[in-house]
Amino acid sequence: MYLQLKDRLYGKEFISLEITPMHGGSSAVLFEKINASGLKDKIDAFVVTDNPLAKLKSDSIITAFKLQEHFSKPAIATVTMRDRNKIALQSSILGANELNVTAVLALTGDPAASSNQPNVKGVFEANSTLLLEIIKCFNAGIDYAGKEFGVPLKPILSFAVCNSRTNNPKTLQKKLISKLRFNPAAIITQPVYEIENAKWLKSIFDEAKEQTNSNAELILGFFPVTRLKTAQFLNSHVSGIHVPQSLMYQLANAKKISEDEEFKIGVKLSKEIFSALKNFHPKLHLMGANNFKLLDKMIH
């Protein structure tokens, strides 16, 4: 799976699909939804979330393993700093390696305070760059304490994330540089809704790559917006995302007619934005809260 993912990632086009594991004991329903959508033949890799918003879901590494086994397609397992200390982080990556889950998206993680579980406390020994550093050590044949592994590991591809919009470009570039120094395979952005935003991001990313001699790829995130309330929520409550006023204006006008018209216009506008982004930079990450049929409409 490592070579398959690497070949696709560094090819001309790449589309990954976000998967949120189930809250329950079986992934069968999830896999049925993926099969029914037709998306499995149009994407290059899955990206499995790790308890997003600190809400309890099945393990990201186990789900990634099952996706690979079921679909014969690479899966990138998200691992957050919120729930693990250095020992648990390394243990998880070692276990994943044995299962042939050799691609990891390093995240700091959403605050534990947003969890649906009682009295949860976040670990947060450091931010996601610690995990990137751990993976760099693993790829060099040692653990984080510098001890050599008795049995060599399979090579690991690390991934990281960045905001898609900020008031201070220098701060964003500084964060990109701090992550690119650990040789990730790619950086995945928060959702992007404007070509000008994508061009701005690409420029900052390319400068950071030049400063770090990195060969990392940039993957533009995309989340279809079919409701005005979703657009407003993203704009107001999710840092690092900007939904243009023109998009919200069109959704608001459509909503005045009916909810069906609002959804219809939202799908149309989202498809247009996705197509424009793909023409500019054909390496994209699709997000959509497991609404695979909606995401499939974006690719058509």
C-alpha positions as CSV (number, residue, x, y, z in Angstrom):
1,M,0.0,0.0,0.0
2,Y,2.9,2.3,0.7
3,L,4.2,2.3,-2.9
4,Q,0.6,2.5,-4.3
5,L,-0.1,5.6,-2.2
6,K,3.2,7.2,-3.0
7,D,2.8,6.6,-6.8
8,R,-0.7,8.2,-6.8
9,L,0.3,11.0,-4.5
10,Y,3.2,12.1,-6.7
11,G,1.3,11.6,-9.9
12,K,-0.5,14.2,-11.9
13,E,-3.8,13.9,-10.1
14,F,-4.8,12.8,-6.6
15,I,-8.2,12.7,-4.7
16,S,-8.5,11.5,-1.2
17,L,-11.8,10.8,0.7
18,E,-12.4,11.5,4.3
19,I,-14.0,8.7,6.3
20,T,-15.4,9.0,9.8
21,P,-15.5,5.6,11.6
22,M,-18.7,4.3,13.0
23,H,-20.0,4.7,16.6
24,G,-20.5,1.0,17.0
25,G,-19.1,-2.5,16.6
26,S,-19.2,-2.9,12.8
27,S,-18.0,-1.0,9.7
28,A,-20.3,-2.9,7.4
29,V,-22.9,-0.1,7.0
30,L,-20.1,2.4,6.3
31,F,-18.6,0.2,3.6
32,E,-22.1,-0.4,2.1
33,K,-22.5,3.4,1.8
34,I,-19.2,3.8,0.1
35,N,-20.0,1.0,-2.4
36,A,-23.4,2.5,-3.1
37,S,-22.0,5.9,-3.9
38,G,-19.6,4.7,-6.6
39,L,-16.8,6.8,-5.1
40,K,-14.4,4.0,-4.5
41,D,-13.4,3.9,-8.1
42,K,-12.9,7.6,-8.4
43,I,-10.6,8.2,-5.4
44,D,-6.9,7.3,-4.8
45,A,-6.9,7.0,-1.0
46,F,-9.1,7.1,2.1
47,V,-8.3,9.4,5.1
48,V,-9.7,8.1,8.3
49,T,-10.5,10.6,11.1
50,D,-9.6,10.1,14.8
51,N,-12.6,10.9,17.0
52,P,-13.3,14.3,15.3
53,L,-14.7,17.0,17.7
54,A,-13.6,14.5,20.5
55,K,-16.7,12.5,19.8
56,L,-16.3,8.7,20.3
57,K,-15.8,6.7,17.2
58,S,-14.1,3.4,16.3
59,D,-10.3,3.4,16.2
60,S,-8.9,5.2,13.1
61,I,-6.0,2.7,12.6
62,I,-8.3,-0.4,12.8
63,T,-10.8,1.3,10.4
64,A,-7.9,2.2,8.0
65,F,-6.8,-1.4,8.0
66,K,-10.3,-2.7,7.3
67,L,-10.7,-0.2,4.5
68,Q,-7.5,-1.4,2.9
69,E,-8.5,-5.0,3.2
70,H,-12.0,-4.4,1.8
71,F,-11.3,-2.0,-1.0
72,S,-7.6,-2.8,-1.9
73,K,-7.0,1.0,-1.7
74,P,-4.6,2.9,0.5
75,A,-5.9,4.4,3.7
76,I,-4.3,7.2,5.7
77,A,-5.0,6.9,9.5
78,T,-5.4,10.1,11.4
79,V,-3.7,10.1,14.8
80,T,-4.2,13.0,17.3
81,M,-2.1,14.3,20.1
82,R,-5.2,14.8,22.2
83,D,-5.6,11.2,23.4
84,R,-2.1,9.8,23.6
85,N,1.3,10.4,25.3
86,K,4.6,9.7,23.6
87,I,4.5,6.0,24.6
88,A,0.9,5.5,23.3
89,L,1.7,7.4,20.1
90,Q,4.6,5.2,19.3
91,S,2.8,2.1,20.3
92,S,-0.1,3.0,17.9
93,I,2.2,3.7,15.0
94,L,4.1,0.4,15.6
95,G,0.8,-1.5,15.7
96,A,-0.4,0.2,12.5
97,N,2.9,-0.7,10.8
98,E,2.4,-4.4,11.5
99,L,-1.1,-4.1,10.0
100,N,0.4,-2.5,6.9
101,V,-1.2,0.9,7.7
102,T,1.9,2.9,6.8
103,A,0.4,6.4,6.2
104,V,-0.4,8.7,9.1
105,L,-2.0,12.1,9.3
106,A,-0.7,13.9,12.3
107,L,-3.1,16.2,14.1
108,T,-3.1,18.1,17.4
109,G,-6.8,17.2,17.8
110,D,-10.0,19.0,18.7
111,P,-10.3,20.2,22.4
112,A,-11.4,17.4,24.8
113,A,-13.9,19.9,26.2
114,S,-16.1,19.4,23.1
115,S,-16.4,15.6,23.8
116,N,-19.6,13.8,24.3
117,Q,-18.0,11.6,27.0
118,P,-18.1,12.7,30.6
119,N,-15.0,14.3,32.4
120,V,-12.6,13.8,29.4
121,K,-9.2,15.3,29.8
122,G,-6.8,15.9,26.8
123,V,-3.3,14.6,26.9
124,F,-1.6,17.1,24.5
125,E,2.0,16.5,25.4
126,A,2.8,18.6,22.4
127,N,1.3,19.6,19.0
128,S,1.3,17.5,15.9
129,T,5.0,18.3,15.0
130,L,5.9,15.8,17.8
131,L,4.2,13.0,15.9
132,L,5.9,14.1,12.7
133,E,9.2,13.9,14.5
134,I,8.4,10.5,15.9
135,I,7.6,9.2,12.4
136,K,10.9,10.7,11.1
137,C,12.7,8.8,13.8
138,F,10.9,5.6,12.9
139,N,11.8,5.9,9.3
140,A,15.4,6.2,10.5
141,G,15.1,2.9,12.3
142,I,14.9,4.3,15.9
143,D,12.2,5.1,18.4
144,Y,11.8,8.6,19.9
145,A,14.3,7.8,22.7
146,G,16.9,6.8,20.1
147,K,16.7,3.0,20.6
148,E,17.1,0.9,17.4
149,F,14.2,-1.4,16.5
150,G,15.0,-5.1,16.7
151,V,12.8,-5.8,13.6
152,P,12.9,-3.1,10.9
153,L,9.6,-1.2,10.2
154,K,8.0,-0.6,6.9
155,P,8.5,2.9,5.6
156,I,5.9,5.4,6.8
157,L,4.4,8.3,4.9
158,S,3.4,11.2,7.2
159,F,0.8,13.8,6.4
160,A,0.0,17.2,8.1
161,V,-2.6,19.9,7.9
162,C,-2.8,23.7,7.6
163,N,-5.3,26.5,7.6
164,S,-6.6,27.7,4.3
165,R,-7.0,31.3,5.3
166,T,-5.3,33.6,7.8
167,N,-4.9,37.3,8.5
168,N,-1.1,36.8,9.0
169,P,0.5,35.0,6.0
170,K,3.9,35.0,7.8
171,T,2.4,33.0,10.7
172,L,1.0,30.4,8.3
173,Q,4.2,30.1,6.4
174,K,6.1,29.7,9.7
175,K,3.8,26.8,10.7
176,L,4.2,25.2,7.3
177,I,8.0,25.4,7.6
178,S,8.0,23.8,11.0
179,K,6.0,20.9,9.6
180,L,7.9,20.6,6.3
181,R,11.2,20.2,8.2
182,F,10.0,16.7,9.2
183,N,9.6,15.6,5.6
184,P,5.9,14.9,5.4
185,A,4.6,13.5,2.1
186,A,1.9,16.1,1.9
187,I,0.1,18.9,3.6
188,I,-3.7,18.9,3.5
189,T,-5.5,22.2,3.8
190,Q,-8.7,23.2,5.4
191,P,-11.6,23.6,2.9
192,V,-11.0,26.1,0.1
193,Y,-13.8,28.0,-1.7
194,E,-12.1,30.4,-4.0
195,I,-9.4,30.1,-6.7
196,E,-7.7,33.3,-5.4
197,N,-7.5,31.6,-2.0
198,A,-6.0,28.5,-3.6
199,K,-3.4,30.5,-5.5
200,W,-2.4,32.4,-2.4
201,L,-2.0,29.1,-0.5
202,K,0.0,27.6,-3.3
203,S,2.4,30.6,-3.3
204,I,3.0,30.4,0.5
205,F,3.4,26.6,0.3
206,D,5.9,26.8,-2.5
207,E,8.0,29.4,-0.6
208,A,8.0,27.2,2.5
209,K,9.0,24.2,0.4
210,E,11.9,26.1,-1.1
211,Q,13.1,27.1,2.3
212,T,13.1,23.5,3.6
213,N,14.1,21.7,0.5
214,S,10.9,19.6,0.8
215,N,9.3,17.5,-1.8
216,A,5.9,17.5,-0.1
217,E,2.7,17.8,-2.1
218,L,-0.1,20.3,-1.4
219,I,-3.6,18.8,-1.2
220,L,-6.5,21.3,-1.2
221,G,-9.3,20.5,1.1
222,F,-12.9,20.8,0.0
223,F,-16.2,20.4,1.9
224,P,-19.4,20.9,-0.2
225,V,-21.7,23.7,1.1
226,T,-25.3,23.0,0.4
227,R,-26.9,25.0,3.2
228,L,-26.6,28.6,4.3
229,K,-26.3,27.5,7.9
230,T,-23.3,25.3,7.1
231,A,-21.6,28.2,5.3
232,Q,-22.2,30.5,8.2
233,F,-21.0,27.9,10.7
234,L,-17.8,27.3,8.8
235,N,-17.1,31.0,8.5
236,S,-17.9,31.9,12.1
237,H,-16.8,28.9,14.1
238,V,-14.1,27.0,12.3
239,S,-10.7,28.8,12.3
240,G,-8.7,28.9,9.2
241,I,-11.6,28.7,6.7
242,H,-13.2,31.5,4.6
243,V,-16.5,31.1,2.8
244,P,-16.9,34.0,0.3
245,Q,-19.9,36.3,0.8
246,S,-21.0,35.7,-2.8
247,L,-21.6,32.0,-2.0
248,M,-23.6,32.8,1.1
249,Y,-25.6,35.5,-0.8
250,Q,-26.7,33.0,-3.4
251,L,-27.5,30.4,-0.8
252,A,-29.6,32.9,1.1
253,N,-31.5,33.9,-2.0
254,A,-32.2,30.3,-2.8
255,K,-33.3,29.6,0.8
256,K,-36.0,32.3,0.4
257,I,-37.6,30.2,-2.4
258,S,-37.4,26.8,-0.7
259,E,-35.1,24.4,1.1
260,D,-35.0,22.2,-2.0
261,E,-33.9,25.2,-4.1
262,E,-31.2,26.0,-1.5
263,F,-29.8,22.5,-1.7
264,K,-30.0,22.5,-5.5
265,I,-28.1,25.8,-5.7
266,G,-25.6,24.6,-3.1
267,V,-24.8,21.5,-5.0
268,K,-24.4,23.4,-8.3
269,L,-22.1,26.0,-6.7
270,S,-20.1,23.4,-4.9
271,K,-19.6,21.4,-8.1
272,E,-18.4,24.5,-9.9
273,I,-15.9,25.4,-7.1
274,F,-14.6,21.8,-7.0
275,S,-14.2,21.7,-10.7
276,A,-12.3,25.1,-10.8
277,L,-10.0,23.9,-8.0
278,K,-9.3,20.7,-9.7
279,N,-8.4,22.5,-13.0
280,F,-6.0,24.8,-11.0
281,H,-4.5,22.1,-8.7
282,P,-5.6,18.5,-9.3
283,K,-4.7,17.3,-5.8
284,L,-7.8,17.4,-3.6
285,H,-9.2,16.1,-0.3
286,L,-13.0,15.5,-0.1
287,M,-14.7,16.0,3.2
288,G,-18.4,15.6,3.8
289,A,-19.4,13.8,7.1
290,N,-19.8,10.5,5.3
291,N,-22.3,11.9,2.8
292,F,-20.8,9.9,0.0
293,K,-23.6,10.4,-2.5
294,L,-23.2,14.2,-2.2
295,L,-19.4,13.9,-2.6
296,D,-19.8,11.7,-5.6
297,K,-21.8,14.5,-7.3
298,M,-18.7,16.8,-7.0
299,I,-16.5,14.5,-9.1
300,H,-19.0,14.0,-12.0
